[in-house]
Amino acid sequence: MRCTKYILLLVVISVSSAVCSQNPQVKVKGNTKYQIEFIQAGAYSVGEYLPLIRGKRVGIVANNTSLINQTHLADSLLSLGVNVVKVFGPEHGFRGDQPDGKEINNAKDPKTGLDVVSLYGNQKKPTKEEMLNIDIMIFDIQDVGARFYTYISTLTYVMEACAENNVSLIVLDRPNPNGYYVDGPLLEPAYASFVGLHPVPIVYGMTIGEYATMVNGEKWLSEGKACNLQVIKCTGYTHNSRYQLPVKPSPNLQDMEAVYLYPSLCLFEGTVMSVGRGTATPFKVIGHPLYLSGSYDFTPYPIKGVSENPPFNGQLCYGNYLGSAAELIRADGHIYLSWLLIAYKVMSANLKGDFFGSYFDKLAGTASLREQVIAGKSEEEIRTSWQPGLQQFKQTRKKYLLYEDFE
């Protein structure tokens, strides 16, 4: 009876996954739409990884994006009788319901009763004690393909913990919505931080599974260690895909326009400007109370669970609405610097103090971009300076691709 119940549960999940995952996505080459494809994340391939975890003590690194259809991965595995012993939550928490910047404490998951270890607070890496009684770890989080999006840093620290404690790691791969181009300056080691650990450009054009294989292969883990890694691949995905996320990846990336704009606009978080946190349009606007040449205005206010202490809380900000430009990025595939260059010129005339904060160099991964903007370099000149590093990175990247490339 137990065996029959187990098989029925597996059939139900597998069949519903096959039906509901028929999510049509438009594949794009250049500006030409040429094929409708069906893309499915690795988490849906339950039959591929269930034999690897059956009878094992399993840890899960996950958040609100870790879904099989509308069911959280942890809930799905528990319903299949998998021995999930502990879960780990990144920035914004295990269920993705914590606001930006909030340090998160360890807790109990109210739905499952499992211990939740926070990897966004006083510690970013699982400790030896927290890895006890775990035989295998599963990592399943939707990435957006920008170096400063902290989930890839969490991935690195989890890989290190697995390598140090002889725990195998399965990455359930998910498509990268910004995986169709590579752009931006490479991170220099002096500027490594939680918003950028490794020498990759701002947009690296890899899925999180491909990124994990690169971290392993390039020996970027501490002491050059490597973890026992297996990637469960996506189906139907290529780097020509323009994957539409079925769920918002974090509280302030609320739609695909924000996801496409994020690699360009996150740099503003290292300046005096607001990117619309505390409004209905985060990462779709830029503004400041003294940005008097803008055509748009907004007033940030606290939003529970999203942005509870936004910059310029209650102050009227002037600036620009950039949501309509997301389609250009979707088609062209590159970071837009013109907004940053214009904002610096406008604010330099109105601002008493520095436009850039110390955080900017960490986001950029280098001091060069800030210095180039201050020196009045054009977007073309700045972009040209990136090319040697980008060409070098692309050669490294090719070794680890699991899907057809855009080049």
C-alpha positions, -999 to +999 in steps of 0.1 A: +000+000+000+028+024+009+045+017-024+013+022-044+007+055-026+042+067-034+039+058-071+006+076-073+020+107-058+049+107-082+026+102-111+003+131-100+033+155-097+049+143-129+017+145-150+006+179-136+041+192-142+041+181-178+007+197-184+011+230-165+047+235-175+037+239-211+045+275-208+050+290-243+080+312-245+091+332-276+126+325-287+143+356-302+174+360-323+183+397-327+150+414-332+133+385-349+108+363-332+112+329-349+099+301-327+075+293-299+091+270-274+081+253-242+105+258-213+105+238-181+127+244-150+148+216-136+126+213-105+099+198-127+121+168-136+112+150-103+119+116-118+155+126-125+165+137-090+141+118-068+163+086-070+193+107-059+177+118-027+155+088-018+166+076+016+189+105+022+187+133+048+180+164+026+186+201+031+170+226+008+181+261-001+150+278-015+126+308-016+093+318-030+104+310-066+112+274-058+079+261-073+067+230-091+036+245-106+021+264-077+035+242-050+067+250-031+096+225-037+098+217+000+061+209+002+063+187-029+092+167-016+076+162+018+044+150+002+066+124-016+080+112+017+114+127+011+133+132+044+137+169+044+156+177+076+164+214+073+158+244+050+179+274+043+166+309+033+185+336+013+178+373+012+141+380+015+136+347+033+127+311+027+091+320+016+103+353-001+082+375+022+109+397+039+116+433+028+148+446+012+178+449+035+162+432+065+184+409+084+166+376+089+169+354+119+167+316+121+131+304+127+106+276+121+087+274+089+051+277+100+037+255+072+061+225+076+076+230+111+110+226+096+140+246+110+148+275+087+184+287+088+189+322+076+217+329+051+210+366+051+219+381+085+248+377+108+260+348+086+259+341+049+273+306+049+260+274+066+281+265+096+295+230+103+269+225+130+241+234+106+254+210+080+253+181+105+228+153+096+225+165+060+236+140+033+226+160+003+216+196-004+192+209-030+196+245-043+165+258-062+163+296-066+153+317-096+182+340-106+179+371-128+214+370-142+230+401-126+262+398-106+248+420-077+217+398-073+228+381-041+214+346-047+246+336-067+267+347-037+245+325-015+251+297-040+289+301-037+287+299+001+265+269+001+289+252-023+318+260+000+298+245+030+290+214+010+327+210-001+339+214+035+314+190+050+314+163+023+278+170+014+266+165-022+248+194-039+220+192-065+212+225-083+178+224-099+184+248-128+161+276-139+162+297-170+179+331-168+156+359-181+187+380-188+207+350-201+207+362-237+237+386-235+269+393-216+278+429-206+294+452-181+328+456-164+344+425-148+346+425-111+381+431-097+392+411-067+396+443-045+359+450-048+346+415-040+316+415-016+282+399-011+270+418-042+298+403-063+322+376-053+338+364-086+355+380-117+324+380-139+307+410-157+275+425-144+255+404-168+271+370-172+246+352-195+245+319-176+218+300-158+224+294-121+234+258-128+259+269-154+273+294-130+277+267-103+297+246-127+319+276-134+325+283-098+336+247-093+356+245-125+375+277-120+383+268-084+367+299-070+357+282-037+379+288-007+412+270-008+404+259-044+380+232-032+352+218-053+319+204-042+302+172-055+278+190-078+250+178-101+228+201-122+193+190-132+189+209-165+160+229-178+142+215-209+135+236-239+157+265-229+185+281-249+204+314-245+183+329-273+152+325-251+134+355-236+121+336-206+091+352-189+092+346-151+061+329-138+065+345-103+083+377-092+119+368-082+120+392-052+098+418-037+111+448-057+113+431-091+076+429-096+074+424-134+095+416-165+101+453-172+119+456-139+138+424-145+151+437-178+160+471-164+176+458-132+212+453-145+212+490-157+193+506-128+208+488-098+240+508-103+219+539-091+217+522-057+253+533-052+244+569-059+222+596-043+193+586-066+162+566-058+152+536-080+116+538-068+118+516-037+087+524-017+066+530-048+045+508-071+073+509-097+106+499-082+135+495-107+114+512-133+120+548-123+149+570-112+146+602-092+157+626-065+142+656-048+168+678-066+165+662-100+146+691-114+149+682-151+129+650-150+095+645-166+081+622-139+076+624-101+070+600-073+069+599-035+083+568-017+065+555+013+071+523+034+055+492+020+053+463+044+072+432+033+086+450+003+105+482+013+099+494+048+125+521+050+129+535+014+152+563+005+135+597+005+106+584+025+077+609+021+097+632-001+086+642-036+112+630-061+116+642-097+130+620-124+121+596-152+099+567-158+119+541-177+095+511-179+089+516-216+127+512-223+126+476-210+116+465-245+147+480-260+169+460-235+149+429-242+156+433-279+191+448-279+207+429-250+230+454-233+233+476-203+222+512-208+246+538-193+230+569-208+207+573-178+236+572-154+257+597-174+228+622-177+218+619-140+254+626-130+255+658-151+222+670-139+228+663-103+263+677-103+248+711-110+221+708-083+238+687-056+259+698-027+280+667-021+290+636-039+268+619-064+285+585-059+287+566-026+312+540-016+287+513-024+288+522-061+323+506-067+311+474-051+281+472-074+302+481-105+329+457-093+356+483-101+364+520-094+369+526-132+333+531-141+329+558-114+361+575-126+351+573-162+317+590-155+333+618-135+359+623-162+331+628-188+337+597-208+310+588-234+290+557-232+308+544-263+342+550-247+332+533-215+317+503-233+349+500-254+370+498-222+349+467-212+356+447-243+390+430-234+375+417-201+343+406-218+361+387-245+382+369-218+352+361-198+333+347-228+361+322-234+358+310-198+320+310-199+319+287-230+335+259-211+305+256-187+275+262-209+248+235-207+225+251-234+228+264-269+244+298-269+233+331-284+266+334-304 
